[in-house]
Amino acid sequence: MRKPADSSAPLADLIAQRWSPRALDDTAEITWDQLRALLEAARWAPSFGNTQPARYLVGRRGDDTFDRILGTLTPRNQSWAHRAGALLVAIMVTRNEKGEIPYAEYGLGLAGQNLVLQAVADGLVAHQMAGFDADAVRREFAVPEEATPRVAIAVGTQGTPEVLGEERAVERERMPRRRLPLGEFAYTGTWGQAAF
């Protein structure tokens, strides 16, 4: 199911086609080569002073790491994310040998965007989730103090919305994507004065 962005200007296809489905095909596998490409894309994201604050925990469906990441997700996210081909946790390193890393969260966000756009390029989908227990990830994977788990990511192949079961979830999956109008997003002259 495609849900291209309804934009006021032409967008690169990767951006227009990117969205975050929950309906995933639980028979489709994600290979290590596919994961390598996603993580290489994340690795080459820009970062402040090339500090590269992004790190990832990576598990494929059926392995121990996948199951442990799944166990840290909220019950609502577990209800659909178990169908993913892979689960990841994006972690930002906040300090290195030079001290605090400026803009670490921004750097992690840029890496995450590269990762999800690479997923689109490779015919996969990725859904980022705030609904997980960062402290449980820290304990479960011995994440050091200078690193902070920020987001979990389900990667897979899109399935049919009906796999979600609940009618409300199926409807939500089928709903058109929406964003603020550009006039409420980009300003010029003064705050609130639409640039477009």
C-alpha positions as CSV (number, residue, x, y, z in Angstrom):
1,M,0.0,0.0,0.0
2,R,1.5,3.3,-1.1
3,K,0.8,6.6,0.6
4,P,2.8,9.2,-1.1
5,A,3.2,12.6,0.5
6,D,0.7,15.2,-0.7
7,S,3.2,18.1,-1.2
8,S,3.1,21.6,-2.7
9,A,6.3,20.9,-4.6
10,P,7.9,17.8,-6.2
11,L,9.8,15.7,-3.7
12,A,12.5,13.1,-4.2
13,D,10.7,9.8,-4.5
14,L,12.4,8.4,-1.4
15,I,11.0,11.2,0.7
16,A,7.6,11.2,-0.9
17,Q,7.2,7.4,-0.4
18,R,8.6,7.2,3.2
19,W,6.0,6.5,5.9
20,S,5.8,4.4,9.0
21,P,3.5,1.4,8.6
22,R,2.7,-1.0,11.4
23,A,1.3,-3.7,9.2
24,L,4.4,-5.9,8.5
25,D,4.8,-9.2,6.7
26,D,5.9,-11.7,9.4
27,T,7.1,-14.2,6.7
28,A,9.5,-11.8,5.0
29,E,13.1,-11.9,6.2
30,I,15.6,-9.1,6.5
31,T,19.1,-10.2,5.6
32,W,22.4,-9.2,7.2
33,D,23.3,-7.6,3.9
34,Q,20.1,-5.5,4.0
35,L,20.9,-4.4,7.6
36,R,24.5,-3.6,6.6
37,A,23.2,-1.2,3.9
38,L,20.8,0.5,6.4
39,L,23.5,0.9,9.0
40,E,26.1,2.1,6.4
41,A,23.6,4.8,5.4
42,A,23.2,5.8,9.1
43,R,27.0,5.8,9.6
44,W,27.5,8.3,6.7
45,A,25.0,10.8,8.2
46,P,26.4,14.3,9.0
47,S,27.2,15.1,12.6
48,F,28.7,18.0,14.5
49,G,32.4,18.1,14.1
50,N,32.2,14.5,12.7
51,T,31.5,13.3,16.3
52,Q,29.3,10.5,15.0
53,P,27.1,10.0,18.1
54,A,24.9,7.3,16.7
55,R,25.1,3.7,17.8
56,Y,22.7,0.8,17.1
57,L,21.6,-2.4,18.8
58,V,20.5,-4.8,16.0
59,G,18.4,-8.0,16.1
60,R,16.9,-10.1,13.4
61,R,13.5,-11.9,14.0
62,G,14.2,-15.2,15.6
63,D,17.5,-14.2,17.4
64,D,18.1,-13.4,21.0
65,T,18.8,-9.7,20.4
66,F,15.5,-9.3,18.6
67,D,13.6,-10.9,21.4
68,R,15.3,-8.8,24.0
69,I,14.6,-5.6,22.2
70,L,11.0,-6.7,21.7
71,G,10.7,-7.2,25.4
72,T,11.6,-3.5,26.0
73,L,8.8,-2.2,23.8
74,T,5.5,-1.1,25.2
75,P,2.7,-3.7,24.9
76,R,1.0,-1.6,22.2
77,N,4.2,-1.6,20.1
78,Q,4.9,-5.3,20.8
79,S,1.4,-6.1,19.4
80,W,2.6,-5.3,15.9
81,A,6.4,-5.0,16.0
82,H,6.9,-8.7,16.6
83,R,6.2,-9.1,12.8
84,A,9.2,-7.0,11.9
85,G,12.2,-8.6,10.2
86,A,14.5,-6.7,12.4
87,L,14.4,-4.5,15.5
88,L,17.0,-1.9,16.3
89,V,17.6,0.5,19.1
90,A,19.2,3.8,18.2
91,I,21.5,5.1,20.9
92,M,23.2,8.4,21.2
93,V,26.7,8.7,22.7
94,T,26.7,11.9,24.7
95,R,30.4,12.0,25.7
96,N,33.7,11.0,24.2
97,E,37.4,11.4,25.1
98,K,37.0,15.2,24.4
99,G,34.0,15.7,26.6
100,E,30.3,16.3,25.9
101,I,29.3,15.8,22.3
102,P,27.4,18.9,21.1
103,Y,24.1,18.2,19.2
104,A,24.3,14.4,19.8
105,E,20.5,14.1,19.6
106,Y,20.5,16.0,16.3
107,G,23.3,13.7,15.0
108,L,21.3,10.6,16.0
109,G,18.2,12.0,14.2
110,L,20.2,12.6,11.0
111,A,21.5,9.0,11.2
112,G,18.0,7.7,11.7
113,Q,16.7,9.6,8.7
114,N,19.4,8.2,6.5
115,L,18.5,4.7,7.8
116,V,14.8,5.0,7.0
117,L,15.4,6.5,3.6
118,Q,17.8,3.7,2.7
119,A,15.1,1.3,3.8
120,V,12.7,2.9,1.3
121,A,15.4,2.7,-1.4
122,D,15.8,-1.0,-0.7
123,G,12.0,-1.7,-0.8
124,L,11.7,-2.0,3.0
125,V,9.8,0.0,5.6
126,A,10.9,1.3,8.9
127,H,8.8,2.5,11.8
128,Q,10.5,4.5,14.6
129,M,9.1,4.2,18.1
130,A,9.4,6.2,21.3
131,G,7.3,3.6,23.1
132,F,10.0,1.5,24.7
133,D,11.8,1.3,28.1
134,A,15.2,3.0,27.7
135,D,16.2,1.9,31.2
136,A,15.4,-1.7,30.4
137,V,17.5,-1.4,27.2
138,R,20.3,0.0,29.3
139,R,20.2,-2.9,31.7
140,E,19.5,-5.6,29.2
141,F,22.4,-4.6,26.9
142,A,24.9,-3.1,29.4
143,V,24.7,0.3,27.7
144,P,27.3,2.6,29.2
145,E,26.4,5.7,31.1
146,E,27.7,8.0,28.3
147,A,25.2,6.5,25.9
148,T,21.4,7.1,25.9
149,P,18.8,4.8,24.1
150,R,16.5,7.2,22.3
151,V,14.3,5.3,19.8
152,A,13.5,1.7,18.8
153,I,13.1,1.0,15.1
154,A,11.1,-1.9,13.4
155,V,12.3,-2.7,9.9
156,G,10.5,-5.1,7.6
157,T,8.4,-5.6,4.5
158,Q,5.0,-4.1,4.4
159,G,2.1,-6.4,5.0
160,T,-1.6,-5.9,4.5
161,P,-3.4,-3.7,7.1
162,E,-5.6,-6.6,8.1
163,V,-2.8,-8.3,9.9
164,L,-3.3,-5.7,12.6
165,G,-6.6,-7.3,13.4
166,E,-8.3,-4.5,15.4
167,E,-10.6,-2.4,13.1
168,R,-9.3,0.9,14.5
169,A,-5.7,-0.1,13.8
170,V,-6.6,-1.2,10.3
171,E,-8.4,2.1,9.6
172,R,-5.4,4.1,11.1
173,E,-3.1,2.2,8.7
174,R,-5.2,3.1,5.7
175,M,-5.6,6.8,6.6
176,P,-3.9,9.4,4.4
177,R,-0.7,10.9,5.7
178,R,-1.1,14.4,7.0
179,R,1.3,17.3,7.8
180,L,0.9,20.9,8.8
181,P,0.4,23.2,5.8
182,L,3.7,24.8,4.6
183,G,2.3,28.2,5.7
184,E,2.3,27.0,9.3
185,F,5.7,25.4,9.0
186,A,8.0,28.0,7.3
187,Y,8.0,31.7,8.3
188,T,9.6,34.8,7.0
189,G,10.0,38.3,8.4
190,T,8.6,37.4,11.8
191,W,7.3,34.3,13.6
192,G,4.0,33.2,12.2
193,Q,4.2,35.1,8.9
194,A,4.0,32.4,6.3
195,A,6.9,32.2,3.8
196,F,4.7,30.3,1.3
